[in-house]
Amino acid sequence: MLLLPVLALASAWSCMSLFSQRGKAQVLLKQQQTSVTKGKTKTAQIDCIAEGIDDFQNAYIHWYHHIPSKGPKRLLYIKSAQEISYDEDSYRSKYLPTKKEKNVCTLSVTGIDLSDEGTYYCAYWESHRISRPLKACAKSQ
C-alpha cells in the first residue's frame, strides 16, 4: 500500500487578544500532532486544543490550509455542529469540523489525495464591534 505524506501540522500557535472586553490576556491553540500521514482516499483527523477561551462551545474556530508556494486559504469556521460556514461549497464534502470535549476542535479531511498536502492551521479571534459609526475625513481646501 502506497502511503502519501499529506498533512504537516504546526505544533503550537498562540494569539494575543489585546483589546478583549472581557479582560482575557491570551488564548493558546495547540496542534500536538507534528504530522499526519495517510494513504490515498483515507481520512485524516487534526486536533486543535484551545486554552484560555472561556466559552469554547460558542467560540468560532477557523481552519486554514497552506501550500508553501501559495498563501494560506481559509476553509471554514465552526461555532457548533449546527453552525458551520464553508468558504467554498465544494469543501462540504471534503472537510468536517467537530467540537469535542470542552476545548478540542477536530478537522477531518476525507478522501485524501495529493492536493491535500500542506499545513493546516486552526485560528480563533474575538469579534469587536464599534459602538458608533466612523465618519469619513477629508482635508479642506
ROMI-225290 format. One record per residue (C-alpha): residue in one letter; x, y, z. Coordinates in steps of 0.001 Angstrom, whole numbers, padded with zeros to 6 digits, always signed. Each point is the difference from the previous one (the first is absolute). Example, Ala and Ser with C-alpha at 12.3 -4.5 7.8 and 13.67 -1.06 7.14 Angstrom:
2
A+012300-004500+007800;S+001370+003440-000660;
This chain:
141
M+000000+000000+000000;L+001382+003375-001006;L+000020+002525+002843;L+000013+003649-000928;P+001297+002666+002358;V-002940+002331-000162;L-000341+002165+003057;A+002637+001951+001855;L-001194+001817+003091;A+001322+002823+002087;S+000731-001146+003519;A-001366+003069+001806;W-001479+003378-000812;S-000945+002756+002346;C-001763+003280-000471;M-000314+002930+002353;S-003325+001626+000552;L+001213+003524+000735;F-003335+001789-000101;S-002173-002542+001725;Q-003010+001501+001664;R-000077-002906+002446;G+003547+000572+001197;K+001493-003208-001421;A+003706+000321-000579;Q+000876-002992-002159;V-001485-002866-001958;L+002195-002956-000920;L-000897-002435-002777;K+002024-003226-000090;Q+000343-002546-002757;Q+001931-002804+001657;Q+000413-002165-003090;T+003049+001152-001959;S-001083-001959-003068;V-002639-002404-001209;T+000608-002544-002750;K-002920-001784-001632;G-000495-002115-003088;K-001858+001261-003047;T-003813+000175+000476;K+000321-000319+003802;T-001112+002530+002638;A+002362+002022+002191;Q-000980+001677+003256;I+001746+003065+001403;D-000658+001212+003545;C+000127+003594+001172;I+000127+000366+003793;A-001052+003414+001299;E+001083+001534+003296;G-001295+003285+001351;I-003356+000129-001805;D-002659+000367+002685;D-002960-001134-002123;F+001618-002439-002434;Q-003282-001609-001084;N-001145+003386-001373;A+003392+001121-001330;Y+000676+000251-003727;I+002926-002248-000991;H+001396+000530-003507;W+001969-002533-002053;Y+002574+000897-002680;H+001977-002020-002558;H+003406+001281-001103;I+001986-001277-002960;P+003574+001407+000187;S+000000+001617-003461;K-003352+001702+000674;G-001605+002076+002721;P-002107-001580+002767;K-003603-000658-000989;R-002834-000050+002499;L-002124-003120-000336;L-002748+000586+002542;Y-000970+001048+003468;I-002095-001806+002594;K-001946+001249+002995;S-002066-003155+000570;A-001148-003080-001926;Q-002946+002067-001222;E+002095+003039-000898;I+002778-000789-002478;S+000888+002398-002800;Y+002032-001268-002964;D+001931+002453-002162;E-000782-002080-003113;D-002910-002397-000546;S+002365-002742-001214;Y+001577-000092+003481;R-003181-001449+001538;S+000821-003488-001297;K+003735+000298+000770;Y+000297+001530+003490;L-001988-000750+003149;P+000680+002004+003164;T-001267-001175+003391;K+000335+001280+003536;K+000863-002684+002529;E+000191+000137+003749;K+000257+003446+001511;N+002883+001459-002004;V+000876-002178-003029;C-000951+000721-003605;T+000768-002705-002578;L+000251+000403-003772;S-000584-003164-002041;V+001424+000044-003529;T-001733-002699-002059;G+000940-001726-003250;I+003623+001065+000239;D+001924+000633-003197;L+003213+001861-000885;S-001751+003395-000073;D-000602-000334+003762;E+003703+000138+000808;G+001014+003082+001967;T-000286+001627+003400;Y-003331+000319+001791;Y-000572+002707+002604;C-002754+000683+002468;A-000691+003575+001055;Y-002216+001956+002374;W-000752+003624+000593;E-002579+002003+001845;S-002216+002329-001968;H+000007+003652+000860;R-002781+002428-000755;I+000194+003723-000423;S-002801+001567+002010;R-000374+002993-002290;P+000743+000341-003707;L+003283+001573-001047;K-000170+003244-001973;A+001966+000364-003198;C+002583+002773+000184;A+001209+002182-002838;K+002463+002864-000042;S-001592+003398-000633;Q+001359+002004-002934;
